[in-house]
Amino acid sequence: IVDYTQAIISAYQDRYFTRSGSISIQSLRELPCRCEVCTDRTPQSILSLSKKERGRLLEEHNRAKMDEEMSLIRELIRMGRLRDYVESTCRVEPWQTASLQHLDYEHTYLEKRTPIIRSARLNACTGESLNRVEVQRFAERVKDRYTPPELDILLLLPCSSHKPYSTSPSHRKIRHRLRRLTGYIHEVMITSPLGIVPRELELTYPAAHYDTPVTGNWNSEEEKFAIECLSNYLTQHHYRTTIAHVTGAYKEICREVSEKLSQPIKFTAENDPTSSDSLEKLEREIKSTLKPETPRRSPEEAKKEMMRAIADYQFGRGTGGIFIPPDATVRAPYPRYQAHHKREQLATLVPQYGTLALTIDGAKRMIELENYIVKIDEFTPRGTILAPGIIHADPMIRPGDEVLITNKKILAVGRARMSGEEMTRSKRGIAIDLRHVAKK
């Protein structure tokens, strides 16, 4: 249902609707539209008509523009790109910018209803992008759910335009130079708009799915957010040595954090982080900090820690350590890792989203933690589960989350289409897409 009242009123006030707002027909020299009204007319020919006829034509045009906008919005909603569109158009009128800012104040309401993953790229092109649910949620989960590996050396690196970072030319060059030392260091990327991204979460949405203008210059809000995220991280997690292989704005952010926390940070990059001189200095600095007792992790352990970190991000801190025990193994090539324990496959890493897809054996381990569980009526589901069949759902569940489904008969795993609160409250609609179902 579309309310055309404003289109009608504006038409008889000689206002002409465009995607950039309404414009007085008197100020136009040509008609920037190809609808039936505008195709064979000019502003002058419309102005020469009687007020009644002019109003009728402008009303027809204004209605067509509203219908066109509604069609576009429906498609953007289906594509998961509505927020990008709103950010790109809200500068047209002050009230539109204010509306978006007021909407962002309702973070708790929006967060419950915003999918945990999307297939669409996240474009962070305006100041409002820092307030997006996906951005704030990622920063909150890194702070509240992420536990780094037990290593003494932290290496701070700049982000890259190519995602995931480890596949970018700059990061590959750095990692190649440090190939014999990577077991000693833990890597964390500094980036806008996400603040910081630990290497273990570089695949996880939206870390590998965002794009932002790369100019080398950060605005004050971007710097403030990155400083806050890095400060929180270094306050929570302590390293014997912190090295920042960064330049420009990244370097200023690290200096601010160092002064704020009174923690020393060593800088190794000179102008270009990938230059031979910079890489040599970085390698030399890392080697100088090594001691016989400096902890080192194997490539196999690094794979397991990545899977644990993603499990914590999805299901809560501490989940990864229980879900993937010390004697677990990780098979298959990056990024399609599979977690196994003894003869059981527990989960597969989905590279498209950087999240874990559980097997039934994995679900049996997870069910004991009592998180992300949906309880259904006594029936055996197939394909999908409708909301009326749900008795209770964990309020922490968000659309797109991996969930466990249970009753007295079955244990199943699937992906949520609704939040946990919506599942419990709704009387219609598909709540879960099932993947595996097993009888108890």
KEKOL-41929 format. One line per field, with one value per residue (C-alpha): residue number from 1; x negated, y negated, z negated; residue in three letters. Coordinates in Angstrom, 2 decimals. Each point is the difference from the previous one (the first is absolute). Last residue first. Layout:
N
seq: (NUM ...)
x: (X ...)
y: (Y ...)
z: (Z ...)
type: (ALA ...)
***
This chain:
440
seq: (440 439 438 437 436 435 434 433 432 431 430 429 428 427 426 425 424 423 422 421 420 419 418 417 416 415 414 413 412 411 410 409 408 407 406 405 404 403 402 401 400 399 398 397 396 395 394 393 392 391 390 389 388 387 386 385 384 383 382 381 380 379 378 377 376 375 374 373 372 371 370 369 368 367 366 365 364 363 362 361 360 359 358 357 356 355 354 353 352 351 350 349 348 347 346 345 344 343 342 341 340 339 338 337 336 335 334 333 332 331 330 329 328 327 326 325 324 323 322 321 320 319 318 317 316 315 314 313 312 311 310 309 308 307 306 305 304 303 302 301 300 299 298 297 296 295 294 293 292 291 290 289 288 287 286 285 284 283 282 281 280 279 278 277 276 275 274 273 272 271 270 269 268 267 266 265 264 263 262 261 260 259 258 257 256 255 254 253 252 251 250 249 248 247 246 245 244 243 242 241 240 239 238 237 236 235 234 233 232 231 230 229 228 227 226 225 224 223 222 221 220 219 218 217 216 215 214 213 212 211 210 209 208 207 206 205 204 203 202 201 200 199 198 197 196 195 194 193 192 191 190 189 188 187 186 185 184 183 182 181 180 179 178 177 176 175 174 173 172 171 170 169 168 167 166 165 164 163 162 161 160 159 158 157 156 155 154 153 152 151 150 149 148 147 146 145 144 143 142 141 140 139 138 137 136 135 134 133 132 131 130 129 128 127 126 125 124 123 122 121 120 119 118 117 116 115 114 113 112 111 110 109 108 107 106 105 104 103 102 101 100 99 98 97 96 95 94 93 92 91 90 89 88 87 86 85 84 83 82 81 80 79 78 77 76 75 74 73 72 71 70 69 68 67 66 65 64 63 62 61 60 59 58 57 56 55 54 53 52 51 50 49 48 47 46 45 44 43 42 41 40 39 38 37 36 35 34 33 32 31 30 29 28 27 26 25 24 23 22 21 20 19 18 17 16 15 14 13 12 11 10 9 8 7 6 5 4 3 2 1)
x: (-17.68 1.04 -2.12 0.74 -2.55 0.31 3.23 1.04 1.50 2.82 2.18 3.06 3.05 1.09 -3.06 -0.91 -2.46 -1.69 -0.03 -1.80 -2.62 -0.68 1.36 -1.34 -2.15 -2.37 0.17 -0.95 2.13 0.49 3.11 2.67 0.31 -0.40 -2.98 -1.23 -3.54 -0.66 -2.55 0.86 1.27 2.70 -1.07 0.19 -0.91 3.65 -0.36 3.15 3.08 3.05 -0.48 2.51 1.88 -3.25 -0.30 -2.88 -1.60 -1.18 1.45 1.00 0.77 2.77 0.31 0.15 -3.21 -2.82 -2.56 -3.50 -2.57 -1.73 0.57 -3.72 0.86 1.66 -3.33 -1.62 2.99 0.23 -3.53 0.96 3.10 -2.22 -0.49 -0.54 -2.63 -0.26 -2.35 2.90 -0.83 -2.82 2.40 -2.24 1.20 0.97 -0.30 -1.20 -0.25 -2.58 -2.34 0.93 0.30 0.28 0.25 -1.77 1.28 -2.19 -2.62 -0.56 1.77 -0.57 -0.12 -0.73 1.29 -2.33 0.10 3.83 2.08 3.50 -1.12 -2.78 2.10 2.99 -1.99 1.34 3.38 1.70 -1.03 -3.10 -1.11 0.37 -1.94 -2.82 -0.03 -0.26 -2.89 -1.66 0.21 -1.69 -2.75 -0.58 -0.64 -2.40 -1.93 0.08 -2.95 -0.43 -3.15 -1.93 -3.29 0.33 1.12 0.20 -2.99 1.41 3.20 -1.90 -2.31 2.92 1.76 -3.16 -0.56 3.61 -0.26 -3.29 1.27 3.14 3.35 0.88 -0.69 -0.95 -2.32 1.72 -1.42 1.80 -0.26 2.95 -0.58 3.06 0.95 3.64 0.90 -3.51 -0.20 3.56 -0.74 -3.22 1.84 2.60 -2.72 -1.73 3.20 0.51 -3.33 -2.12 0.33 -2.05 1.07 -1.87 1.31 -2.25 0.74 3.66 3.09 3.62 2.87 -1.60 -1.63 3.39 1.87 -2.68 0.12 3.77 0.03 -2.86 1.76 3.24 -1.73 -1.97 3.14 1.83 -2.87 -0.18 -2.63 -2.31 -1.88 2.55 1.62 3.79 1.68 0.94 1.32 0.37 -3.10 0.39 3.83 0.43 -2.73 -2.93 -2.49 1.09 -3.16 -2.18 1.52 1.95 -0.17 2.11 2.71 0.48 -2.87 -2.90 -2.80 -0.98 -1.06 -2.73 -1.29 -3.68 -2.26 1.21 -0.35 -3.78 -1.18 2.38 -0.82 -1.01 2.82 2.45 -0.92 0.22 3.28 1.36 -0.85 1.18 3.39 0.94 -0.59 2.32 3.13 0.67 -1.96 0.14 -2.49 -0.04 -3.04 -1.95 -0.45 -2.31 0.47 -2.82 0.33 2.40 2.90 2.51 2.59 3.40 2.97 3.47 0.52 -2.39 -0.05 3.76 0.57 -2.14 1.86 3.37 -0.87 -0.95 2.93 2.46 -1.11 -1.11 -3.44 1.75 1.62 -3.22 0.41 -1.44 0.06 1.31 0.89 -0.05 3.19 0.16 0.94 -0.85 1.12 3.32 1.38 3.14 -1.45 -2.54 2.69 1.80 -3.24 -1.42 2.97 -2.30 -0.72 3.59 -0.48 -3.08 1.89 2.87 -2.38 -1.62 3.45 1.09 -3.06 1.01 -2.06 -2.69 2.12 -0.52 -3.22 0.60 3.53 -1.28 -2.69 2.55 2.38 -2.61 1.14 0.87 3.67 0.16 -1.66 2.61 2.86 -1.67 -0.30 3.68 0.94 -2.11 1.60 3.46 -0.90 -1.37 3.16 2.18 -1.99 0.37 3.77 0.32 -2.11 2.34 3.17 -1.49 -0.86 3.53 1.53 -2.45 0.63 -2.82 -2.93 -2.04 0.06 -1.31 -2.73 -1.16 -0.38 2.17 -0.29 -1.47 1.14 3.54 -0.63 -3.04 -3.45 -1.23 -2.48 2.41 -1.86 -0.53 1.34 0.47 3.71 0.78 -1.00 -2.12 0.85 -2.74 -3.14 1.83 2.20 3.53 1.22 1.67 2.52 2.02 2.78 -2.50 -1.32 3.47 0.51 -3.40 0.37 3.33 -1.24 0.01 -1.29 1.45)
y: (39.69 -0.16 -2.07 -3.06 -1.94 -3.21 -1.66 -3.52 -1.63 -2.45 0.18 -2.18 -0.16 -0.35 -1.92 -0.48 2.81 -0.24 -3.81 0.05 2.41 -2.17 1.21 1.91 2.25 2.51 3.71 2.81 2.88 2.21 2.17 1.80 -1.70 -3.45 -1.82 -2.54 -1.38 -3.32 -1.55 -3.69 -1.64 -2.03 -0.53 2.42 -1.47 0.27 3.82 1.45 1.51 2.02 -0.13 1.67 -3.26 -1.53 2.41 2.46 0.76 2.98 2.78 -0.13 3.03 -0.95 -0.49 -3.79 -2.01 -1.21 -2.30 -0.09 -2.75 0.67 2.89 0.91 3.72 -0.39 -1.01 3.42 1.81 -2.72 0.79 3.64 -1.16 -2.13 -3.71 -2.72 -2.41 -3.61 -1.88 -1.12 1.35 2.10 2.32 1.73 3.56 1.49 2.96 2.87 3.07 2.76 -1.40 -3.65 -1.77 -3.68 -0.69 -2.92 -1.34 -3.14 1.46 3.63 2.99 1.28 -1.43 2.44 0.31 1.15 -3.36 -0.10 -1.85 -0.60 -0.54 -2.46 -1.63 -0.63 -1.98 -3.37 0.18 1.84 -1.68 -1.94 2.80 2.54 -2.31 -0.26 3.77 0.62 -2.47 1.53 3.43 -1.28 -1.70 3.28 1.77 -2.73 0.51 -2.48 -1.65 -1.20 -1.98 2.05 0.03 -3.75 -1.94 -3.79 -0.68 2.33 -2.04 -3.27 1.42 1.28 -3.35 -1.92 2.27 -0.43 -3.78 -0.12 2.37 -2.06 1.57 -2.39 -3.02 -3.29 1.66 2.78 1.35 -1.72 1.33 -0.52 -0.80 0.02 -3.14 0.80 -3.37 -0.64 3.35 -0.37 -3.42 1.32 2.95 -2.31 -2.28 2.98 1.13 -3.55 0.12 3.14 3.50 2.96 -0.45 2.28 0.88 2.01 1.89 0.21 -0.65 0.43 -1.96 -3.45 0.60 0.84 -2.89 -2.43 1.46 -0.39 -3.52 -1.17 1.43 -1.80 -3.33 0.27 0.66 -2.85 -2.44 0.68 2.34 -0.89 2.62 -0.37 3.44 -0.34 2.94 3.55 2.70 3.77 1.63 -1.45 -0.09 2.94 2.36 0.64 -2.21 1.44 1.97 -2.92 -2.24 -2.93 -3.47 -3.14 1.34 -3.14 -0.47 2.31 1.05 3.63 2.37 2.60 2.28 0.81 2.90 2.55 -2.64 -0.10 2.39 -1.52 -3.58 -1.18 2.01 -1.43 -3.55 0.66 1.85 -2.89 -2.53 2.14 0.70 3.62 -0.37 -3.01 1.86 -2.20 -2.33 -3.67 0.68 -0.56 -1.37 2.32 0.29 2.83 1.28 2.06 2.10 2.69 1.71 -0.11 -2.79 0.28 -1.57 -0.17 -3.39 -2.36 1.73 0.45 -3.69 -1.10 2.37 -1.14 -3.67 0.52 2.28 -2.28 -2.99 -2.98 -0.28 -0.17 -3.29 -1.84 1.03 2.52 3.34 2.35 3.41 2.57 2.01 3.70 -0.88 1.41 -0.62 -1.30 -3.18 0.45 0.15 -2.67 -2.45 -0.12 -0.24 -2.66 -2.37 -3.05 1.01 -0.88 -3.51 -0.41 1.29 -2.40 -2.94 0.69 0.14 -3.18 -1.83 0.79 1.45 1.37 3.09 1.37 2.04 1.08 1.14 1.99 1.79 0.79 1.52 2.38 3.41 1.13 0.61 -3.35 -1.69 1.54 -1.30 -3.41 -0.19 0.82 -2.61 -2.63 0.71 -0.20 -3.35 -1.27 1.11 -1.77 -3.19 0.22 0.52 -2.80 -2.26 0.70 -0.70 -3.14 -1.41 0.75 -1.81 -2.91 -0.49 0.99 -2.23 1.23 3.54 -1.15 -2.06 2.89 2.09 2.80 3.10 2.43 -1.76 1.25 3.51 0.40 -0.91 -2.28 -2.85 -2.59 -2.94 -3.65 0.43 -2.87 -0.54 3.68 -0.55 2.94 2.95 2.25 1.55 2.96 -2.54 -1.28 -3.23 -2.60 -2.31 -0.45 2.08 2.82 -0.31 0.62 3.07 1.56 -0.75 1.84 3.02 2.37 3.32 3.36)
z: (-19.41 3.63 2.34 2.14 2.08 2.07 -1.09 1.01 -3.08 -0.84 3.11 -0.48 -2.26 -3.61 -1.16 -3.68 -0.66 3.39 -0.16 -3.36 1.32 3.04 3.30 3.00 -2.15 1.59 -0.72 -2.32 -1.26 -3.05 -0.04 -2.01 -3.39 1.56 1.49 2.50 -0.13 1.72 2.38 0.17 3.20 -1.74 -3.64 -2.93 -3.40 -1.15 0.01 1.55 -1.66 1.04 3.77 2.32 0.66 1.40 2.91 0.20 3.36 2.02 -2.12 -3.65 -2.18 -2.41 -3.75 -0.15 0.36 -2.24 1.64 -1.46 0.64 -3.32 -2.40 -0.23 0.02 3.40 1.51 -0.27 1.49 2.66 1.16 0.47 1.90 2.23 -0.58 2.59 -1.30 1.14 2.34 2.20 3.48 -1.44 -1.88 -2.56 -0.51 -3.33 -2.35 2.17 -2.23 0.19 -2.66 -0.11 3.31 0.98 3.74 1.65 3.30 0.06 0.04 1.02 -1.57 -3.55 -3.50 -2.81 -3.55 -2.80 -1.80 -0.02 2.63 -1.39 -3.57 0.80 2.71 -2.25 -2.55 1.13 1.74 2.86 3.24 -1.03 -2.33 2.81 2.33 -2.53 -0.50 3.76 0.27 -3.04 1.62 3.15 -2.02 -1.87 3.30 1.11 -3.26 -2.84 -1.71 -3.56 -0.86 -2.61 1.93 0.58 3.04 -0.19 2.28 2.66 0.20 0.38 2.69 2.05 -0.23 0.94 3.00 1.06 -0.20 1.92 2.71 0.52 -0.91 -2.85 2.27 -1.71 -2.54 -1.94 -3.28 -2.86 -3.56 -2.33 -3.67 -2.28 -1.91 0.80 1.57 1.27 1.79 1.28 1.51 1.51 1.54 1.55 1.36 1.60 1.70 1.29 1.84 -0.36 -1.44 -1.21 -3.61 -2.41 -3.46 -2.32 -3.24 0.92 -2.11 1.00 -1.55 -0.07 3.39 1.54 -1.57 1.19 3.52 0.21 -1.47 2.22 3.07 -0.93 -0.62 3.24 2.04 -1.73 0.59 3.73 1.40 2.88 2.02 2.79 0.06 0.28 -1.77 0.90 -2.27 0.38 -1.44 -3.51 0.23 -0.41 -1.19 2.33 -1.87 -3.35 -0.86 1.16 -2.66 1.50 -1.56 0.35 2.32 2.15 0.58 -0.60 -2.32 0.56 -2.78 0.39 -2.76 0.21 -0.93 2.57 2.71 -0.45 2.70 2.59 -1.00 3.49 1.56 -2.53 0.95 3.74 -0.38 -2.03 2.70 2.94 -1.64 -0.77 -3.75 -0.10 1.04 1.86 2.28 -1.01 -2.76 -3.75 -1.78 -2.31 -3.76 -1.07 -3.55 -1.51 -3.15 1.21 -1.74 2.85 -0.09 -1.73 1.80 -1.53 -1.68 1.81 3.37 -0.39 -0.68 2.97 2.34 -1.35 0.48 3.64 0.89 -1.82 2.02 -2.08 1.62 3.38 -1.06 0.83 3.62 2.48 -1.81 2.69 -1.44 2.80 0.42 -0.94 -3.54 -3.42 -3.60 1.30 -1.61 -2.09 -3.50 0.90 1.13 -3.36 -1.97 2.33 -0.25 0.13 3.60 0.92 -1.37 2.21 3.03 -0.65 -0.47 3.38 1.61 -1.77 1.34 3.62 2.85 -2.33 -0.74 3.51 -0.25 -3.60 0.86 2.98 -1.98 -2.73 2.57 1.46 -1.30 3.54 -0.81 -1.81 2.99 2.32 -2.13 -0.16 3.80 0.47 -2.61 1.75 3.38 -1.53 -1.58 3.31 1.82 -2.57 0.49 3.79 -0.13 -2.55 2.22 2.92 -2.03 -1.57 3.42 1.22 -2.99 0.10 3.72 2.30 1.01 -2.96 1.41 3.38 -1.69 -2.17 3.17 1.33 2.18 -2.54 -3.18 -0.57 1.31 -2.27 1.29 -2.78 -0.43 1.51 1.51 -0.89 -3.53 -2.48 0.78 -0.68 -3.63 -1.11 -2.25 -1.36 1.44 1.55 1.77 -0.68 1.68 -2.22 1.73 -3.22 1.57 0.50 -3.57 -1.45 2.21 -0.70 -3.71 -0.12 1.98 -2.97 1.33 -1.03)
type: (LYS LYS ALA VAL HIS ARG LEU ASP ILE ALA ILE GLY ARG LYS SER ARG THR MET GLU GLU GLY SER MET ARG ALA ARG GLY VAL ALA LEU ILE LYS LYS ASN THR ILE LEU VAL GLU ASP GLY PRO ARG ILE MET PRO ASP ALA HIS ILE ILE GLY PRO ALA LEU ILE THR GLY ARG PRO THR PHE GLU ASP ILE LYS VAL ILE TYR ASN GLU LEU GLU ILE MET ARG LYS ALA GLY ASP ILE THR LEU ALA LEU THR GLY TYR GLN PRO VAL LEU THR ALA LEU GLN GLU ARG LYS HIS HIS ALA GLN TYR ARG PRO TYR PRO ALA ARG VAL THR ALA ASP PRO PRO ILE PHE ILE GLY GLY THR GLY ARG GLY PHE GLN TYR ASP ALA ILE ALA ARG MET MET GLU LYS LYS ALA GLU GLU PRO SER ARG ARG PRO THR GLU PRO LYS LEU THR SER LYS ILE GLU ARG GLU LEU LYS GLU LEU SER ASP SER SER THR PRO ASP ASN GLU ALA THR PHE LYS ILE PRO GLN SER LEU LYS GLU SER VAL GLU ARG CYS ILE GLU LYS TYR ALA GLY THR VAL HIS ALA ILE THR THR ARG TYR HIS HIS GLN THR LEU TYR ASN SER LEU CYS GLU ILE ALA PHE LYS GLU GLU GLU SER ASN TRP ASN GLY THR VAL PRO THR ASP TYR HIS ALA ALA PRO TYR THR LEU GLU LEU GLU ARG PRO VAL ILE GLY LEU PRO SER THR ILE MET VAL GLU HIS ILE TYR GLY THR LEU ARG ARG LEU ARG HIS ARG ILE LYS ARG HIS SER PRO SER THR SER TYR PRO LYS HIS SER SER CYS PRO LEU LEU LEU LEU ILE ASP LEU GLU PRO PRO THR TYR ARG ASP LYS VAL ARG GLU ALA PHE ARG GLN VAL GLU VAL ARG ASN LEU SER GLU GLY THR CYS ALA ASN LEU ARG ALA SER ARG ILE ILE PRO THR ARG LYS GLU LEU TYR THR HIS GLU TYR ASP LEU HIS GLN LEU SER ALA THR GLN TRP PRO GLU VAL ARG CYS THR SER GLU VAL TYR ASP ARG LEU ARG GLY MET ARG ILE LEU GLU ARG ILE LEU SER MET GLU GLU ASP MET LYS ALA ARG ASN HIS GLU GLU LEU LEU ARG GLY ARG GLU LYS LYS SER LEU SER LEU ILE SER GLN PRO THR ARG ASP THR CYS VAL GLU CYS ARG CYS PRO LEU GLU ARG LEU SER GLN ILE SER ILE SER GLY SER ARG THR PHE TYR ARG ASP GLN TYR ALA SER ILE ILE ALA GLN THR TYR ASP VAL ILE)
***
